[in-house]
């Protein structure tokens, strides 16, 4: 797990006020982090920048499945 001590979390511009918000950290070299704003001490997904670009593209195309 990368060191997120100096992470500056921000809410996604796509988040709504209905409580379904995510926060992103992009101020750390080589790491993008993603977490649930309702659970800031909970799990964090981390991506390398190239993987983040692919992830965001897939989300925008709505091709990810659970």
DADA-V85984 format. One line per field, one symbol per residue. psi: psi as a letter, one per 20 degrees, with the letter a starting at -180 (. if undefined). A space follows every 50 residues. Layout:
BEGIN
psi=???
END
This chain:
BEGIN
psi=pqojgjpnqqqqiiqrjjimqqqqpkjppjppqprphimhjaqppqqqgg hgggggghghiliqq.
END
